[in-house]
Amino acid sequence: MSAALSASTTRATDIWIVSPAYDTAFFTASLLVPLMLWLGFSLGVLTGLAVYVLFQLLFNLPHNFQTWTMSVLDAGDRKKHGPRYGIAAVVCLAVLGIPMALSPDGVYPWVRDALIYWGYYHLVRQHYGFLRLYERKMGDVPPEESRFYARYVDAICYLPLLVRFRDPDLMTIKVGSVDAWIHHPVLPESAWMPILALWVAFMVAAIAHHLHLWRIGRRGLMPRALLLTSVTLAFGLAVLVVQDIIVAIAVVTAYHNLQYLGLTWFHNRNRASEPAEGDAPNRPIGWLRDGKVWLYLCFTMCYGVVVFAPRALIQGQRLAELPLAFVVAMHYYIDSRMWRFPLYPERGRWLRLSAPRP
């Protein structure tokens, strides 16, 4: 009986990426943390600018640094992908820096907005990635069901953004006396109301489907259901309810950052304790291996301060935005590649993506 109970418990935990507590803390309930930023803003405790600074220093840039610990800081990765990274760096510097210097108020706002929309796409793709991780853990998910929930993630994230396009004021960054409009088409009520109705229809369909799966006895639904619920709440609240665009961006992005920090921390700790044959870990991974967690965390936070400092200290100069914009763009590009398991077969090992037990 004890053996059967142990096997049942093991199977129950196999549906989580790490564990029920860890997954909930980092991948779903972590949404509560950026919602506290929104609450502080709503109560007048935080200004929009304060929300932006806290979001960058506490969440976005620390998460940005984790990308380098899994890519360019590795000598082996630079040897394999270095030329590609070099070309990407030159392109990013040129695309961002030239308009900043030569057309700061003409061309550059369009480039900035393209980076913002690229970032939005980047957020959605991460949620899609978590969906795939949970479905891999679930095992035997029918292809049509998997396709539906992939489209669900797209719909639940992109449709609210289209609804926000109804009012240019909702897409205008306001910091002090400076207003910066994020370019977008302005949708009339006849366009955005059906989009909102479609968003609601997707939610109703997903709820009905999960109730059906629960009724017929499908097991292992909880992790995916919690993820989809959190993503729906994050984008629904941030894009449809939060009026200030800076706060809205901070809510959805900080949630994404915390998910990413949780996943990369799990990956890097496993890599430090279980190196693959021939693996030569970079210095931050070495710190984890040697028990110097404090040094890893300090360097992560200091990285954010250094990158953000020019943006904060040099006012009125577009080029002061370049360090922040550059590392963000490079993160989007490299991160889009480094989770492709055929390119990085060791990634699955350090994420412990073993097949679910029968």
N, C-alpha and C positions, 0 to 999 in steps of 0.2 A: 504493500500500500504506500509506504514512504517513497519507494522508487517511482511509482506512478505519479504521486504528487509532485516529486521533483521534476519529472519529465514534463508534466503539465505546466509547472511554473516556468521552466526553461522556454517552452514554446510560447508562453504568454509574453515573456520579455523579448523574444526574438522579433516581435513586430515593431519594436522601437529601434531607432538608429543607435542610441546609446543605452538609455534606460527610461522608464516612465518619468522619474523625477527630473532627470537631466533634460530630456526632450521637452517636457512641459516648461521648465525654467527658461530654456534658451530659444526654442523653436516655436512656441505658441503663446504661453503666458507672458513672454518678454514684451509683448505688445503693451502691457500695462505701464512699462517704464516710459516710453515716449508719450503715452497718454498723460503722464504726470506733467510733461512739458506743456502740453495743451492746457491742462488744468491751471498750471501756474500762469500761463498767458491769459486765460479766460478770467482769472481772479485778479488780474492786474499786478501780480507779483513779478512776472517776467515780461519784458518787452519782446517784440519780434526779433530785434537784434540780439538780445540775450539768448533767446531760444536758438538762434542760428549759431552763435559762438559755442554754446554748450553742446549742441548737436555735433558740431565739427570736432571739438576737442575730446569729447567723451566717447563718441560713437563712430563717426564717419572716418576720421583719420586713423584711429587705432585699428579699425577693421581694414583700412587701406594697407596698413603696414603688413598685415598677415599675408597678403598676396605675395609680397616679396619673399617672405620666409618659405614659401612653397614654390618659388620659381627663380627669379633672377639672382637671388643670393646663393643659389646652388651652383657650384662650378660645373657640374654635369649638365644642368639645365642650360646654362649659358653656352656651353659647348655645342649642344644640340640646337638651340633656338636663338642663340645670340644674334646672328645676322637679322633674323626676323624682328627681334626686339629693337635692334638698332634702327632699322628702317621705320618701324612704328614710332620710335622716339623722335626721329627727325621729322616725320610727317606731322605728329602731334604738335611739336614745337613750332613748325611752320604754319600750320592751320590756325593755331591759337595765337602765336606771338606776332605774326605779321599784321593781322587785322588789329590787334591791340595797339601796335605801334603806329600804324599808318591810317587806320580808319576806326578809332575807338568808339565813335558814336554812330558810325554808318554801317560798316560790314560786321564789326565784332558782335553787336547784339544778336545778329542772326546766328553767328557761330556759337555764342553762349547758349542760345536757345536750343540749337541742335545738340549741344552737350547735355542740356537738361533733359531733352526727350530721349536721348541715348541712355541716360541714367534711368529714366522711367522704364524703358525696355529692359535694362539690366536688372532692375528690381523684379520685374515680372518673371524673367527667365530663372532667377534664383528660386522663386516659389515653385515654378515648374520643376526645377531640379529636386527640391525637397519632395514634391509629389511623387516623382519617379523613385526616389530612394525609399519612400514608404511603400509604394506599390511593389518594389522589389522585395522588401521585407515581408509583405503580405503573401506574395507568391500566388500564381495562378489567377491573376486578375484578367478577366476576359478583355480582348483587344478593344472591343467597342466601348466597354466601360472606361478603359484607360484613355481612349480618345475623347470621350465625353468630358472627363474631368480635366484633361489638358485644355480643351476649349472652354471649360468652366473657369479655369484660372485666367485665361485670356479675357473672357467676358467680364468677370468680376473685377478685374483690374483696369481694363481699358475703357469700358463703357462709362464708368463714373467720370473719367477724365473728359470724355466727349460731352457729358452733361455739364461739366464745369465750363465748357466753352461757350455756354449761353451768355456769359457776362464778362466782358474784358476786365472789369474791376477785380474779378475773382482770380484772374491770371496776371495780376500786376504786383510785382515785388515793391513794397513800400518800406523804406528805411529812412527815417527822418524826413527831410524835404525832397528826397530822391525817389522817383517812381520809375520802375523798369518793367515795361510790359513784355510778357513772354508771347511771342508771335503765335497766333492761332486763328483759324476761321471762327467767326462768330455765328453760332447756330441759332436759328429762330426756334420758337416754341414748338412749331410743327415738326421740327427735326429732333430736338432733344427729349421731348416727352415720350415718343415711341422708344427711344434708346433707354430711357429710365425704366419703362415698362418691360423691356427685354431683359434688363438687369435683374429686375424683380422676378421675372419668369424663370431665369436661370437658377436663382436661389430656391424658388419653390420646387423646381424639378429636382435639384440636388437633395433637398430635404426629403421629398417624397421617395426618391430612390434609396436613400439611406434607411428610411423607415421600412421600406420593402425588404432590403437586404437583412435588416435586423429581424424582421418577422420570419424570414425563411431560414434564419439560423446562421447567416454568414458570420464568421469569426474574424477578429483582427481588424475591425473597422475603426477603432477608437483613434489611433494616431493620425490617420489620414483625415478623419472627420474633424479632429481638433485643429489640424493645420488649415483645412479649408475654411473653418469657422473663423480662425484668427485672421487669415488673409482677407476674407470678406469684410470683417469688422474694420480692419486697418484701412482698406481702400474706401469702404463706404463712409466711414467717419471722416477720414482725412480729406477726401475729395468732394464729398457731398455735404458735409456738415461744417467742417472747419473753414472759416471765411478767409483768414489770412494765408496767403500762398506759402510764405516762408514756414509757418507752423505746420501746414499741411505736408509740405515736403519733408520737414523734420520728422513728423510722425511716421510716415511710411518708410522713410529711409533709415531712421534709427531702429525700427523694428527689423528691417533687413540686416542692418549692421550687427545687431545682437544675435540673430540667427547665425550669421557668418562667423562671428567671434566664437560662438559655441562650437560650431562644426570644425573650424580650423584649430581651435584649442584641443579638441578631442583628437584630431588627426596628428597634430604636432607632438602631443604627449605620447601617443602611440609610436610615432616615428622615433622619438628620442629613446624610448624604452625597448623598442623592438626593431632595430635598424635592419634593413634588407642587406643581403650579401653585396659587398662592394659599395654600399651607400656611404657617402662622405657628407655628413650633415653640415649645414652652414652654421655660422656662429650662434644665432639665436636658438637653433635646435640644440646645439651643444650646451648652451646655458641650461636648457630644460633637462638634458641628459645628466648634467652635473649638479642638478638640484638648485640652480640659481634662478628660481622662478622670479624672484624680486627684480633681478637684472633684466630679464625678459620683459616684465611688465613696465619697468621704468623706461626702458628704451622705446617701447611701444608708445607710451604717453609723450615722451620727449620728441619723438618723431613728429607727432601731430603739432606740437607747439612750434617746432622749427619750420614746418611747411606752412603753417597758418600765419606766422609772424609777419611776413611781408604784406599780406592782405590786411592785417589789422593795424600795422604801424605806419604804412605809407598810404596816405589818403589822397584821393584825386588822381591817382596814376593807374591806368588800366594795366600796365605791365606788372604791377604789384600782384595782380591776380594770377600771373602765369604759373608760379610754382604749384599752387593749389589746383588750378585747372589742369596742368600737365599730369600730375600724379593721379588725378581722378580719371583722365582719359586713358592713361596707360593701364590703370587698374581695370577699367572696362574691357580693354582689349585683351590683356593677359588672362584675366579671369575667365573670359569667354572660351579660352583654350585649355586652361589647366585642369578643368574638371572633365575633360574628355578622356575617359579611361583607356581607350586604345593608345593615346599619346602618352599617358602617364599610368601604366598598368599597376604601379605600386600604390596608387591612390586608393584603390579598393581594399588592399590589404590593411592599410593604416586606418581606414574607416570601418574595417571589420565587416565587410559586406558579404558575409557567408550566406549561402542559400538557406531559406527557412527549413527547419526540420520537418519531416513528414508527420 
